[in-house]
Amino acid sequence: MKGSPVPVSSVPHTTAARAPQRGQARKRPRGNAVTSEPTRERILSAAAQLFAEQGFARASMPAIASLSGITAGAIYRHFESKAELLLEVVKRALRVLPLSFEEGNGENDATMLPEVAARLTDPTLKLLRQLSLEVHAAARRDPEVSKLLVEYDETARRKIRALIEMAQQARKRRVTRDTEATARILMVFLMGLNHMDTLHPHLVGDRAWREFVASHVAALVGM
């Protein structure tokens, strides 16, 4: 797909027009946060579109750069590799959920877990579901994607486990002693919801299904 979300002439000039050769480390300069952040957002938006339309393997960095309105080499000022870019796209899409699974945030409300699962049934989150499936498919073929995905999964699972333990302590009742296994089950359950558009499209946006999902997650984590 050709074209750019913004005119190319409006993009600040950059001297980093050449992508590093294979085997060379790609170092991203700090740059100016005022000008680089909008460019980064354009890259993420373009990448999300192309990853969803073409898949990880077919969507090229030059094509993503072109749609972003920057040069192919300049994209490496913001992302070291296509694998890193894919994971950042998914993380960005996940931020529409009421609870973040990323490291270092202050959210600790376990009651949000059922709502997270329920939101994944929303028709407006089709792109998020597509991207989540794409990153798992890419991880089967790309070692770098696999490594980054495993790291993110471990971070998310640790947070879910901590939330489950907090919920059980607050209610002074323990539904399960194996909170690690419960966190893993919940992660698998959330991943399964991403297949709805393909396997069960009639459930997307269905209110009864949404309530069913939320109630079963609440029961699973002891709420």
PLY file of the C-alpha trace (Angstrom):
ply
format ascii 1.0
element vertex 223
property float x
property float y
property float z
element edge 222
property int vertex1
property int vertex2
end_header
0.00 0.00 0.00
1.40 3.39 -0.94
0.81 6.76 0.58
1.57 8.40 3.89
-0.51 9.38 6.91
1.21 12.79 6.75
2.95 14.67 3.92
6.56 13.62 3.58
7.59 17.27 3.44
6.36 17.75 7.01
8.72 15.14 8.43
11.90 16.65 9.97
15.04 15.98 7.92
17.28 13.24 9.25
20.82 12.27 8.32
20.27 8.61 9.31
19.09 7.57 5.87
20.96 4.29 5.60
19.98 1.11 7.47
22.82 -0.69 9.29
24.41 -3.66 7.59
23.62 -7.18 8.82
25.47 -7.97 12.02
26.01 -4.34 12.99
24.42 -2.98 16.16
21.67 -0.50 15.49
21.95 2.34 17.99
19.09 4.78 18.34
20.12 8.34 19.14
18.23 10.07 21.90
17.05 12.82 19.61
14.46 15.45 20.48
11.45 14.00 22.28
9.20 16.75 20.93
9.85 15.80 17.30
10.64 12.09 17.60
7.55 10.98 19.53
5.03 11.93 16.79
7.25 10.12 14.27
7.33 7.06 16.50
3.53 7.08 16.71
3.24 7.31 12.92
5.56 4.32 12.58
3.50 2.30 15.07
0.24 3.18 13.30
1.64 2.25 9.89
3.15 -0.97 11.22
-0.12 -2.00 12.88
-1.94 -1.51 9.59
0.56 -3.47 7.49
1.08 -6.27 10.02
-2.69 -6.78 10.18
-3.14 -6.63 6.39
-0.03 -8.48 5.19
1.31 -10.38 8.19
4.69 -10.04 9.88
6.69 -11.86 7.20
5.37 -9.87 4.22
5.27 -6.42 5.82
8.70 -4.90 5.16
10.46 -2.16 7.09
10.79 0.00 3.92
7.02 -0.30 3.33
6.29 0.65 6.94
8.68 3.60 6.67
7.06 4.73 3.43
3.58 4.65 4.94
4.95 6.56 7.95
6.37 9.29 5.74
10.03 8.70 6.58
13.02 7.08 4.88
13.71 3.36 5.21
16.92 4.03 7.14
15.34 6.54 9.51
12.98 3.94 10.95
15.97 2.39 12.73
16.34 5.56 14.79
13.24 4.38 16.65
13.21 0.57 16.40
16.19 -1.76 16.17
14.36 -4.49 14.27
11.03 -5.53 12.79
10.57 -7.98 15.67
10.90 -5.20 18.23
8.48 -3.08 16.21
5.89 -5.87 16.13
6.01 -6.30 19.91
5.71 -2.55 20.45
2.69 -2.46 18.13
0.97 -5.15 20.20
1.84 -3.44 23.50
0.44 -0.19 22.14
-2.78 -1.93 21.10
-3.10 -3.54 24.54
-3.15 -0.12 26.22
-6.83 0.29 25.39
-7.53 -2.36 28.05
-8.35 -1.22 31.60
-5.26 -2.95 33.01
-1.68 -2.91 31.77
0.50 -6.01 31.95
3.72 -4.07 31.34
6.51 -3.72 33.88
6.77 -0.65 36.07
3.20 0.66 36.14
1.35 1.28 39.37
-1.88 -0.53 38.57
-2.71 -3.19 41.14
-6.49 -3.62 40.96
-7.24 -7.32 40.59
-10.92 -6.59 39.97
-9.92 -5.41 36.50
-9.00 -8.92 35.32
-12.60 -9.96 34.48
-13.11 -6.66 32.66
-9.94 -7.18 30.62
-11.27 -10.53 29.40
-14.71 -9.06 28.71
-13.24 -6.19 26.69
-11.49 -8.65 24.39
-14.93 -9.64 23.06
-15.59 -6.07 21.89
-16.07 -5.57 18.11
-13.88 -2.45 18.21
-10.86 -4.50 19.33
-10.64 -6.64 16.20
-7.26 -5.12 15.29
-5.88 -5.99 18.73
-7.05 -9.58 18.33
-5.50 -9.79 14.85
-2.17 -8.40 16.04
-2.06 -10.73 19.03
-2.50 -13.72 16.74
0.11 -12.35 14.35
2.79 -12.00 17.01
2.24 -15.59 18.15
2.38 -16.86 14.56
5.56 -14.87 13.91
7.16 -16.26 17.07
7.02 -19.76 15.57
9.30 -18.69 12.70
11.36 -15.80 14.05
13.67 -16.44 17.05
13.83 -12.75 17.93
10.04 -12.41 18.02
9.89 -15.60 20.10
12.41 -14.26 22.62
10.62 -10.92 23.00
7.23 -12.60 23.29
8.44 -15.01 25.98
9.87 -12.09 27.97
6.59 -10.17 27.72
4.56 -13.27 28.61
6.65 -13.82 31.73
6.17 -10.21 32.79
2.41 -10.38 32.25
2.12 -13.71 34.05
4.02 -12.41 37.08
1.69 -9.46 37.31
-1.45 -11.59 36.95
-0.16 -13.96 39.63
0.48 -11.06 41.99
-3.00 -9.67 41.35
-4.61 -13.06 42.04
-2.71 -13.37 45.32
-3.72 -9.84 46.32
-7.37 -10.57 45.53
-7.34 -13.73 47.63
-5.65 -11.99 50.55
-8.15 -9.13 50.43
-11.06 -11.57 50.57
-9.32 -13.77 53.16
-10.08 -16.89 51.17
-7.82 -18.95 48.96
-9.47 -20.44 45.87
-6.22 -22.07 44.82
-2.75 -22.42 46.27
-1.20 -22.70 42.84
-1.54 -19.11 41.68
1.16 -19.67 39.06
-0.94 -22.32 37.31
-4.02 -20.10 37.60
-2.15 -17.22 35.97
-1.06 -19.52 33.14
-4.63 -20.72 32.60
-5.86 -17.13 32.45
-3.17 -16.21 29.92
-4.20 -19.14 27.71
-7.86 -18.17 28.09
-7.18 -14.57 27.05
-5.20 -15.79 24.04
-8.08 -18.04 23.03
-10.45 -15.07 22.89
-8.33 -13.66 20.06
-9.59 -16.46 17.79
-13.24 -15.39 18.01
-13.28 -13.47 14.72
-12.26 -16.62 12.85
-13.90 -19.42 14.83
-16.90 -17.81 16.51
-17.61 -14.41 14.92
-21.20 -14.47 16.21
-19.84 -14.15 19.76
-18.01 -10.89 19.05
-20.06 -8.14 20.65
-22.57 -10.56 22.17
-23.61 -9.22 25.59
-24.43 -12.60 27.12
-21.06 -13.98 26.02
-19.26 -10.94 27.42
-20.94 -11.44 30.81
-20.20 -15.17 30.71
-16.50 -14.49 30.06
-16.27 -11.93 32.87
-18.04 -14.14 35.42
-15.85 -17.17 34.68
-12.63 -15.17 34.93
-13.86 -13.74 38.25
-14.50 -17.26 39.52
-11.12 -18.46 38.27
-9.17 -15.81 40.17
-11.33 -15.98 43.30
-13.54 -12.92 43.09
0 1
1 2
2 3
3 4
4 5
5 6
6 7
7 8
8 9
9 10
10 11
11 12
12 13
13 14
14 15
15 16
16 17
17 18
18 19
19 20
20 21
21 22
22 23
23 24
24 25
25 26
26 27
27 28
28 29
29 30
30 31
31 32
32 33
33 34
34 35
35 36
36 37
37 38
38 39
39 40
40 41
41 42
42 43
43 44
44 45
45 46
46 47
47 48
48 49
49 50
50 51
51 52
52 53
53 54
54 55
55 56
56 57
57 58
58 59
59 60
60 61
61 62
62 63
63 64
64 65
65 66
66 67
67 68
68 69
69 70
70 71
71 72
72 73
73 74
74 75
75 76
76 77
77 78
78 79
79 80
80 81
81 82
82 83
83 84
84 85
85 86
86 87
87 88
88 89
89 90
90 91
91 92
92 93
93 94
94 95
95 96
96 97
97 98
98 99
99 100
100 101
101 102
102 103
103 104
104 105
105 106
106 107
107 108
108 109
109 110
110 111
111 112
112 113
113 114
114 115
115 116
116 117
117 118
118 119
119 120
120 121
121 122
122 123
123 124
124 125
125 126
126 127
127 128
128 129
129 130
130 131
131 132
132 133
133 134
134 135
135 136
136 137
137 138
138 139
139 140
140 141
141 142
142 143
143 144
144 145
145 146
146 147
147 148
148 149
149 150
150 151
151 152
152 153
153 154
154 155
155 156
156 157
157 158
158 159
159 160
160 161
161 162
162 163
163 164
164 165
165 166
166 167
167 168
168 169
169 170
170 171
171 172
172 173
173 174
174 175
175 176
176 177
177 178
178 179
179 180
180 181
181 182
182 183
183 184
184 185
185 186
186 187
187 188
188 189
189 190
190 191
191 192
192 193
193 194
194 195
195 196
196 197
197 198
198 199
199 200
200 201
201 202
202 203
203 204
204 205
205 206
206 207
207 208
208 209
209 210
210 211
211 212
212 213
213 214
214 215
215 216
216 217
217 218
218 219
219 220
220 221
221 222
